């Protein structure tokens, strides 16, 4: 573009502006987020939310196989993947293969966008590449190949209590009966749930799973990235978070224990009640909460609704992180300019700015260690640390409580 009558400097400036429009600079861009219809709970956001919610409703309630290969409203989409499903799994596609394909594509495509957007941050690039790798390999290709070789379908990146049925008696018995590989799957699930999870969380906090491995977190961090600022930071939201997420964790622990006691007593203790309870839990929490609400409400409540309010794995990891981990986010209060960028990008509803102003370390059970607060900070106030555990709660020495009156 040439501006007639403009000098060389003006023409060069116009060219730079056009270049910036074509290729936005790397970094956290928070301009006009609340003014856009797509990211400010406007009409586009509501339509997007309705479409996502509608897809999950159709998937869960209206796409069951009728025995003749028909899958309701999703029939054409399902059968469009038959060839690929035969190649990968040696069987026709079904609604869950369609869902898994869409889910994986969303993480890969939006993950590529996130890698480009945050290309200036080595941590964000590696973290995004990690969730893309685990979703594609451990949650999509490997389960498909297991089915191809007539083995039990198993997702190695999910385990109890998130994948609650992996340690239910019926699942364990079924896997063990499948021979050595099935025994290994049971062993893998138990070790990852009760040994690896506490050890890894002690050293790295819950971020090793919630922000680097988990598919739920992977979708939130990639497809949900445009909506991270929508998470409610109010104290009321935090109270609901505590009430819901720990109640759900207690429920799945009780159901798991009761099912094993029922199994040990020769299936005489609970009758059908235990099985029904497990099925209703899987439907209400595993389907409605994590799917319909957890993803469908991205454009209205932020990208981590499920992780904040419903995920039992997040609750389990959060307890370990808060009380037994070396992980924390240290803050340098003397450098904070109260811009609010850190709080705006926190998808877990943590008002990071309040900690930064006081120079207090952030040690919260809900923090998933995504590092976006640190990436968005223009002053280098926030730093993700893994230890040592001594002095973990010690605040910054560069700011005193009396200084906070200046900020009020």
Buried (B, 14 or more C-beta within 10 A) or exposed (E): EEEEEEEEEEBEEBEEEEEEEEEEEEBBEBEEBEEBEBBBBBEBBEEBBEEBBEBBBBBBEEBEBEEEEEBBEBBEBBBBBBEEBEEBBEBBBBBEBBBBBBBBBBBBEBBBBBBEBBEEBEBBBEBBBBBBBBBBEBBBEBBBEBBBEEBBEBBBBBBBBBBBBBBBBEBBEEBBEBEEEBBEBBEBBBEBBEEBBBEBBBEBBBBBBBBBBBBBBBBBBBBBBBBBBBBBBEEEBBEBBBEBBBEBBEBBBEBBEBBBEBBEEEBEBBEEEBBEBBEEBBEBBBBBBBBBBBBBBBBBBBBBBBBBBBBBBBBBBBBBBBEEBBBBBBBBBBBBEEBBBBBBBBBBBBBBBBBBBBBBBBBBBBBBBBBBBBBBBEEEBBBBEBBEEEEBEEBBEEBEEEBEEEEE
